[in-house]
Amino acid sequence: MRKFSAALAALSAALTLGHAADAQAAGAKVLKLSNGLPETHPAILGAKKFGELLAQKTNGRYEVQVYPNATLGDDVRATEAVRMGTLEMVSTSSSPLTGLVPELAIFDLPFLITSEAAADAVYDGAVGAKLAAALEPKGLVLLAYYENGFRQLTNSVREVKSPADMKGLKIRTMQNPMHLDAFKALGANPTPMPFSEVFTAMQQKTIDGQENPIPTIYLSKYNEVQKYVSLTGHIYGPHLILINKKLFESFPEADRKIIKETAQESARYERQLNRKYSADLVAELKKSGMVVTALSADQKKAFQDACAPVYATWEPKIGKPFVDEVKATVAKAK
Ligand code: TK8
């Protein structure tokens, strides 16, 4: 009996050792990545694509685990966790991070980025590189810009065709002071709130509406709690794919190159998919019973004019030369 249990102990020790050796041979470094959006959203599908490609290219030495629905925290908290090193990666909107890097607020200036081509030129050119450099001293390495897209206004009260129609509407905004200013300038009553609380707040009518790109509106089923969507396109936002800097720099240089290239490859996939969804899902929202209001150029201009005070306040805060550089990039890309 004694012999048997000794043999068993030896066997189990060998097995345990075997497991450890396997894991080591696989060398899988786990990169957990958090985002607030649902599983079906291009942001999540893109992150999963990043994981698949990275596993292929590194023979499984890196494993990306994607956590949708803000299960590891909303943008602010998850980004804080990545900075502290308790989470490896986050895919976050830039807007809640302007306290950290004020220049990121170029993505919050209303009607600044006017087309997908302009967005690509901003993300992938000198402007995008400067923002990435500004994130590094904060302990964050930007691997790629995913697209969140043109933000559109939804609400449950009335059709919005002009700033006057927004009067008194309680609108959730991202946690960003410029958004508060912009929605106040438009006559609304803005309330900042993390993304994961928005659906319930609309369902319980503590807010009348919110603004997000079409894929998010549809895939988060906002049509179940919102009646009207106006295609204001007031902001064109990114999702930043960020990794803890210390961790990233602990990887061999060859791996860092692969990780960055793979993230950018997945960004091209994500942007393409998101653009297709943005175009196609408008019809689905209509089918689901939402009133979709397209705005004429003149109607859009009324929103733009109402936001003029926001520029007066925020351009100097961000730095006029940098804002001008973005404007020039956009003008060239059109
Ligand atoms: C998801 C958010 C979301 C953003 C928002 O984590 O908060 O409204 O548009 O996409 O980043």
Residues whose N, C-alpha, C, O or C-beta is under 5 A from the ligand:
A	BS01	TK8	N35 G36 L37 D75 S91 T92 S93 M174 F195 E211 N212
